[in-house]
Amino acid sequence: MRSDTETQPQTPTADGPEAAAEDGTGTSTGIETEQPITVDRGRFTGAVTPWESAGWRAEVLGWVRTHLARHGLAETGPREARVRPWSVLVRFRTGPGERDAVWFKASAPAAGFEAALGEALATWVPEHVMTPLAVDAARGWALWPDGGPLLRGALDRGEAGRADWLTAVGQYARMQRALTPYADRLTALGVPGARTAELPEIFDHLVETNPTLAADTRRALRAGRPRLLDWCAELDASGVPDSLDHCDLHDGQVLAPAAGRFTFFDWGDAAVAHPFASLLVPARDVRERYGPESVTAVRDAYLEPWAELGTPLPELRRAATLAVRLAALSRAVSWFRLFPGTPADDCHEASAYWVEALFAEPDLL
């Protein structure tokens, strides 16, 4: 799981003579917009992103203003930009309240499918996702309404608990079920493939190309490949159709706009895969927050909608165990969806962690 992942759909703007000038604190004078901008770069100060271009920022601002006007909205206060190697996010205030805001997001080219995917999901499963205010699929841009408070915040404040996490994963599973007929259309949108049959090739590429893997680690991974093939064959035989895997479904990627209702967002790590792979991150989240005894509860809450299709629960549990283990490969791949030119040393290390976890860690479920 990324330690610096986004917590709301967010993206920035870029270069040109009218672009804002940042001072030493990361605050822009707002010359191009008459609104100050606070820029958060996290620990990624060396990231190379379009944000560095004043022309790009000006272009984004014009695009956002046009679409705000089409929705009868206008800016009312300071902006907040979040610049990361994989996306640029900007929060635009549109009123006096905390939730009176919209979010612009520009994804890195390798995750550029996210804008079109968000638009498609709003058509296919609108009850589970946000509807974008505007999308430019060719440029990987999207403008999003504020979707309400995060589940993470509600959990931290004690306004929600483990039962809400269980409800959320059950709702998410129903969304995945609804999306199974769209698997090929997801691929056509550019969503990367991590289908079970593709995992051995993905594994081989990750093992052979990651420069941070020690020679003995690489040999051990190669020696484990027959086990990988066995797991893939068994999972493929489970008969569960491929769907959309969020790949990073932690409590900061789930909105809780109303009691018992949840909204899923931030699809930049997504893949077309065995749906049960999505359990990896929420199971780890629940274990960390509520203890290991809660992991089986979140697993069964997730599997309940799938059991309605007639497959016995023990078979689904075995498939979930396999899918969650193999999901480490999708996590390893997602670390490289960066803006071109961004140093990837940290990402190679994070990716190597997930590849090594494939065989090293005990079964989570």
TARATA-V58857 format. One record per residue. N is the residue number from 1. PSI is psi as a letter, one per 30 degrees, with the letter a starting at -180 (* if undefined). Layout:
BEGIN
N:PSI
N:PSI
END
This chain:
BEGIN
1:k
2:k
3:f
4:h
5:l
6:l
7:f
8:l
9:j
10:l
11:l
12:a
13:l
14:b
15:a
16:l
17:f
18:g
19:l
20:k
21:k
22:k
23:a
24:f
25:f
26:g
27:k
28:k
29:f
30:h
31:e
32:f
33:f
34:g
35:k
36:l
37:k
38:k
39:k
40:j
41:g
42:b
43:g
44:h
45:f
46:g
47:k
48:j
49:l
50:f
51:f
52:f
53:j
54:e
55:e
56:e
57:e
58:e
59:e
60:e
61:e
62:e
63:e
64:e
65:e
66:e
67:f
68:e
69:e
70:f
71:g
72:g
73:l
74:l
75:k
76:g
77:a
78:l
79:l
80:k
81:k
82:j
83:k
84:l
85:f
86:f
87:l
88:k
89:k
90:k
91:k
92:k
93:k
94:g
95:a
96:f
97:l
98:e
99:g
100:i
101:l
102:l
103:k
104:k
105:k
106:k
107:l
108:l
109:e
110:f
111:g
112:f
113:f
114:e
115:e
116:e
117:e
118:e
119:e
120:e
121:e
122:f
123:e
124:e
125:i
126:f
127:f
128:f
129:l
130:l
131:k
132:k
133:f
134:k
135:k
136:j
137:e
138:e
139:f
140:h
141:k
142:k
143:k
144:k
145:l
146:k
147:g
148:a
149:l
150:k
151:e
152:e
153:e
154:e
155:e
156:e
157:f
158:g
159:f
160:l
161:a
162:e
163:e
164:e
165:e
166:e
167:e
168:e
169:e
170:e
171:e
172:e
173:e
174:e
175:e
176:e
177:e
178:f
179:f
180:e
181:f
182:g
183:e
184:e
185:e
186:e
187:e
188:f
189:f
190:g
191:k
192:l
193:k
194:h
195:l
196:e
197:f
198:f
199:e
200:e
201:e
202:e
203:e
204:e
205:e
206:e
207:e
208:f
209:f
210:j
211:f
212:f
213:k
214:l
215:e
216:e
217:e
218:e
219:e
220:e
221:e
222:e
223:f
224:f
225:e
226:e
227:e
228:e
229:e
230:e
231:e
232:e
233:e
234:e
235:e
236:e
237:f
238:f
239:g
240:k
241:l
242:l
243:a
244:k
245:j
246:e
247:f
248:h
249:i
250:l
251:f
252:g
253:g
254:k
255:k
256:i
257:f
258:l
259:k
260:g
261:k
262:l
263:k
264:k
265:l
266:i
267:g
268:f
269:g
270:l
271:l
272:j
273:a
274:k
275:e
276:f
277:f
278:f
279:f
280:e
281:e
282:e
283:e
284:e
285:e
286:e
287:e
288:e
289:e
290:f
291:l
292:f
293:f
294:f
295:e
296:f
297:e
298:e
299:e
300:e
301:e
302:e
303:f
304:e
305:e
306:e
307:f
308:f
309:f
310:f
311:k
312:k
313:e
314:e
315:e
316:e
317:e
318:e
319:e
320:e
321:e
322:e
323:e
324:e
325:e
326:f
327:f
328:f
329:e
330:e
331:e
332:e
333:e
334:f
335:f
336:g
337:i
338:l
339:k
340:k
341:f
342:k
343:k
344:g
345:e
346:e
347:e
348:e
349:e
350:e
351:e
352:e
353:e
354:e
355:e
356:e
357:f
358:e
359:f
360:e
361:k
362:l
363:k
364:e
365:*
END
